[in-house]
Amino acid sequence: MIDILYEDNHLLVVVKPCNIPVQADSSKDDDMLSILKAYIKDKYQKPGNVYLGLVHRLDRPVGGTMVFAKTSKAASRLSKMIQDHDFEKVYLACVKDDGLKDHDRLIDHLLKDQKTNMVKVDPKGKEAILEYDVIKRKDGLALVKIDLKTGRSHQIRVQFASRNHPLYGDHRYDPNCIKNSQIALWSYSLSFKHPITQETMTFKSIPYNKPFDRFKEALDE
């Protein structure tokens, strides 16, 4: 069962498990939208199709906090907040610690190849900005907290990999990745104004997947 962090008539905030797609794809595997629509339909005995708006995404292997809109009005307002950068996303990641600064602001231009679905640093791409702080270092890895300023595809993975600090378990952007390892990237917290009440809300979830185990004490603080 999906972990529900918050629910009202307008919002549904959940913890997305790792390796589940956000929406249906060619794999035909269970996806978050379908699972949550079924949950709403069953809980409220709703007839017909259930509306659930997808306002942001996580890559399939990535887990963590997500918000869905239960009405079209909420979806529209949340999407505008994201577009206007009034929606704060904070991630946790384990990256290769090879001279990594304690804090930095990374700015690049990223371009996506639609055929391969790979993203690269390219001056012709869209601007990508993030800031990070190192929380803990251990076993050649650094646990970093990332304040995502823009929401480009594969942004965190590419910005760190391009600086020789690839994420642990990132098979796509780290040629030296350990086989069958789980990517160490987690949507830690979301902060935004409720689309109806305008109350500022923050939701957090602690990563439970194996790559973060070595930093358990730091995460529990």
KEBAGU-245583 format. One record per residue: residue in three letters; x, z, y of N, C-alpha, C in turn. Coordinates in steps of 0.05 Angstrom, whole numbers, plus 5000, padded with zeros to 4 digits. Layout:
# residues N
AlaXZYXZYXZY;...
//
This chain:
# residues 221
Met501750004976500050005000501850005025;Ile500949855045502449845070502150105086;Asp504350195098504350435114503150375141;Ile500850505147499450465173500450675192;Leu501650605215502550795235500350865255;Tyr498650665261496550715281494450495278;Glu491950575283489850375282487550465301;Asp486550275317484050315332482450055331;Asn480550025349478949785349480449535358;His482849575370484249355382486949295369;Leu488249505358490949475347491149575318;Leu493149465305493949555278496949555278;Val498149795276501149815276501949905248;Val503749755236504549805209507549795205;Val508449885181511249845173511349615153;Lys512549395161512849165143514949225123;Pro514349205097516449235077518448995078;Cys520849035068522748825067521848615047;Asn522648365052522248135034519348055030;Ile517648125048514848025048514647845073;Pro513647595070513347425093511147525111;Val511447475137509447565156506847405153;Gln507047145148504646985143505146795120;Ala503046675110503246515086505346285089;Asp506846235069508846015070508845875043;Ser510745695039510845525015511245684990;Ser512245934992512846094968510246194955;Lys508046194970505446294960505446594954;Asp507646734962507747024958505747164976;Asp505047404969503347574986504647595014;Asp503047575035504147595062502647815077;Met503947905099502848125115500048065126;Leu499647835137497047775149494847785128;Ser495347665105493247665084492747945074;Ile494948095070494648375059493048545079;Leu493648525105492248685125489448595130;Lys488948335128486148245131484448355108;Ala485548355084484148465061483648765064;Tyr485648905075485349185080483049245100;Ile482949085122480849125142478049055130;Lys477948835116475448745103474348955084;Asp476149075069475249275049474549535063;Lys476149625082475749885095473149885111;Tyr472549675125470249665143467949505131;Gln468249415106466149255093465249015111;Lys467248875121466648655139465848395124;Pro463648275131462948015118464547785131;Gly464847575116466147335127469147375132;Asn470247205149473047215155473747435174;Val476047555170477047775187479047665207;Tyr478747735233480747645253483047845254;Leu485447745254487847905259489947735272;Gly490647805296492547635312495447715307;Leu497047505302499947545299501247495326;Val502447705338503547685365506647685365;His507947765343510847745341511547735311;Arg513947665305514747605278517247765270;Leu517647795244520147895233520947705210;Asp523547655208524447485186523647615160;Arg523147445140522147545114523847785103;Pro526547775102528047995090528048255107;Val527148235132527348455151524748625149;Gly525148895149522849075149522649225175;Gly520449375178520249555201517549535216;Thr517549635240515149675256514049405266;Met511449365262510149125272507349205283;Val506449055304503749095314502248835311;Phe499748855302497848635300495448685318;Ala494148475328491848505345489348465329;Lys487348645333484848625318482748465334;Thr483348405359481448235375483148015389;Ser481747805396483147585410484047675438;Lys482547855451483347955477485848115475;Ala486048285455488548445451490848265445;Ala490448065429492547875422493647735446;Ser491847645463492547495488494247675506;Arg493347925509494748105528497448195517;Leu497548245491500148315479502148085481;Ser501147845476502847605478503947575506;Lys502247625526503147605554505247815560;Met504948055549506948265553509648175542;Ile509648055518512147965506513347745523;Gln511647565533512647345550513847445576;Asp512647655587513547775612515647985609;His516648025584518648225577517748515584;Asp515148565580514048825583513448955556;Phe514848875536514448955509517149015497;Glu517749275493520449355485520749365454;Lys522849215445523449205416526249325412;Val526449525395528949645388529449615358;Tyr531749525350532449475322534849655314;Leu535049695288537449825277538749625258;Ala541349615258542849435240545449555232;Cys546449485208549149555199550749295202;Val552849305218554549065222557449125215;Lys558848905211561748935205563149065228;Asp564549275223565949425244568849345245;Asp569449145260572149035262572849005292;Gly573449245305573949235333571449225350;Leu569149305339566649295353566649505376;Lys565849425400565649605422563449805418;Asp563750045431561650245428559050155441;His559249995462556849895475557549615487;Asp555549445486556049185498553349045504;Arg553448845521551148675527551948395518;Leu550548275500551248015489549347805501;Ile550547595512549047375524550047115513;Asp548246965501548946705489546646505495;His547146255488544946055487544745965458;Leu542345985446542045935418540245685413;Leu541145525394539745275388539045275358;Lys536545215351535645215323535444935312;Asp536544895289536444645274533844655258;Gln531944485265529244495252529444405223;Lys531444245216531644155188532744365169;Thr534744515179536044715162535044995167;Asn533645035190532645295199534945485206;Met537345375211539645525219539845525250;Val540845745261541145775290544145795296;Lys544945675318547745685326548045725356;Val550345825365550945855393551445575404;Asp549945495425550245225436549345235465;Pro550945125483550145125512547544995518;Lys546544825499544044685504541644845494;Gly542245085482540045245472538845435492;Lys536945605483535545795500537246055503;Glu537046175527538546415532537646645514;Ala539546785503538947015485540547255495;Ile539247485499540547725510539747965493;Leu541748125487541148385475543348585484;Glu542648845482544549055488544549235463;Tyr546949345457547049525433548849765439;Asp548449975423550150215423550850275394;Val553250345389554150435363553250725359;Ile551850785338550951055332552951205314;Lys553951055294555751175274557350955261;Arg559851025253561550845238562350965211;Lys562250795190562950895164563350655145;Asp565350685127565850485106566150205117;Gly567350175140567849905151565349785164;Leu563249945167560749855179560150035203;Ala558649915222557650065245554550055245;Leu553350285248550450305252549950265282;Val548450055289547949995317545050005323;Lys544350105347541650095358541549865378;Ile539749685375539649435390537149425407;Asp537449385433535249345452535049045456;Leu533048925445532748635445531348555471;Lys532748405488531748315514530148055512;Thr530947885493529547635488528947615458;Gly526947455450526147445422526647185409;Arg529147095409529846835397529946855366;Ser529446635353529646625324532446695314;His532546885296535146975283537147075304;Gln536147155328537947225350539947445343;Ile539047675333540947895327543047805307;Arg542147665286543947585265546047395275;Val545247205291547146995301549047115323;Gln547947275341549647375362551947555351;Phe551347715331553447885319555247725301;Ala554147545285555847385267557747205282;Ser556947105305558646925321561047075333;Arg560947345333563147505343564647645320;Asn564247545296565547655272564647935266;His562147995272560948255265558248195250;Pro558348045229555847975215554348215204;Leu551748195202550148405191550648425161;Tyr550848675151551048715122548748585108;Gly549348435087547248315071546048055083;Asp547247945104546147705115547247455102;His545847365081546847145065546846875081;Arg545246855101545046615117547346575136;Tyr548346785148550346765169553046895163;Asp553247015139555847135131556747015105;Pro558746825105559646705081560946895061;Asn561747135070562947335053561047555044;Cys558447495048556447695041556447765011;Ile556048025005555848104977553347994964;Lys553647874941551447744927549147934922;Asn546747834927544247984922543948234939;Ser545448264960545148504977542848464997;Gln541648685005539348685023540348695052;Ile539248525069540148525097539548785110;Ala541448885126541149145140540249095168;Leu537749015171536448975197533649085195;Trp532949255215530349395214529149415242;Ser526549345244525149385269524449675272;Tyr526049815288525950105291523550205308;Ser523250085332521150185349520049965367;Leu517449995373516049815392514849995414;Ser515149905439513850045462512349845479;Phe509849905485508249725501505849875512;Lys504449755531502049865542499649775525;His497949965518495549895503494049675518;Pro493249455504492049235518489449295532;Ile488149515525485549585537485849825555;Thr487050045545487150295560489550305579;Gln491550135575493950125591495750365586;Glu495150525566496850755560499450655547;Thr501750765555504250685543504550805516;Met505050645496505150735468507850655456;Thr508950835439511450785425511050855395;Phe511950675378511650715350514450665337;Lys515150845318517750835305517550855275;Ser519450735261519650765232522650775225;Ile523250945206526050975197526550785173;Pro528750635173529350465151529750615125;Tyr528650505104528850635077530350455058;Asn531250225066532650045047535550125044;Lys536650055021539250165012541550135031;Pro541949915045544349895063544550115084;Phe542250235091542350445111542850725100;Asp543050745073543351015060545751155070;Arg547951015074550451145082550251275110;Phe548251195125547851315152545351495153;Lys544551595130542051755129542151995148;Glu544352135149544552375166544152295196;Ala545352075204545151985232542251905238;Leu540951775218538151685223536151915223;Asp536852135209535052365208535252545232;Glu537252505249537652675272535552625293;
//
